């Protein structure tokens, strides 16, 4: 795919993971996360195993771990939540004195933290190895609801167009002496947003007309003939298979 | 000024009139239309375009040009009168085939190009019209080659210049193999070079064309025949050169050649 829609989470590397068909990676990531979620919170070794598994995928995909970890900072607000939740939650139901927290409370926080982190890391790995456009193709091949893929496809295309329009309107306002730093000028910005909404709505109607003119019937046509081979599926599903093995070993030990 | 009175020996459109004329690419008869708000845009339009003709549709803003275009592929439904495309009536049961036959290139390429990549956008039309996925690539390649955009097939339309976008818009319609191309203001917002390049592409296609435009020199360059529409009716129809030389006709219908331009 071209450079047109490479997103900041995508790391273009020539690797076997990058070459896997998107639908395979989507299914693998989804199943992997399912395994993580199904793991009892007390199985610390199993969670360690998932991390090692992800790290090995990064190695194959030639993604530096630091690159992934920096981007996983997006999770930080949720970490705060995970730390706060047991404190706040416990406070309502049981007596919490000082720093003596109950073991179940800590485990619940750990549960959110570790599963959230592994989920974010898995998603980041998927995003780093799959351009946005291919993710959509993958969703379509997996028979995701047509409306969802259509809307996402249009969003992907028009978010830049609308941002461009917003930028031009802003420049035109500034050129006429508008300075939104002053509170009383915020009204102009608000009206600008309203105008932008109307413009986008009108554009939506014109796009719809243009689509109808080319025979659109309400569903996106299938544009690619390619299908994932059995070998690609088995390569991709090795990831959730190992995760499942870890999960089962955790259960059998616990 | 009617089509029949101007047999032009130098062009191919001498075949466009007479009882032995072939099935018209486009036959509009007595077309009238009023918008739901009561505004009547068309008052009985008659227009016949034969295969291979290139016709410019001229007229001031609000003359009904766009309304007419939207009737040609059944987006709007005639209040009275009829539209035939290659002998097939524009009516609900035929809509899919009509839309394949009539390729409309809209004025703003950003409205027309909505897929993430050029190739996917060009494939959208033929895929809707039932071209199987394994034959799509050949269609896309041929259409992009016809407009000279083959090397940009995997780019986002957003990264293309105005002229390139216009040519890709044209390719998205060519890929459907239409019987008549309908172009809405094709030269709008193009720089002179892009404008000339588009004209070269259009002249090289050898297709039947109806071109809606305000750009009178462009009409003269691309279309041997012009039709002037004003207040919802056809007010003139003839060789473009003759119409544009008729200063009184142009003035009456708010048409104007650019400064310094004179035809005689």
Interface residues (C-beta under 8 A of the other chain):
Chain A: X1 X2 X3 X4 X5 X132 X133 X136 X153 X154 X156 X157 X158 X160 X161 X203 X206 X207 X209 X210 X211 X212 X213 X214 X215 X216 X217 X221 X222 X223 X224 X225
Chain B: X70 X73 X75 X96 X99 X100 X102 X103 X104 X106 X108 X110 X111 X112 X113 X114 X115 X116 X117 X120 X123 X124 X125 X127 X128 X129 X133 X134 X136 X154 X155 X156 X157 X158 X159 X172 X173 X176
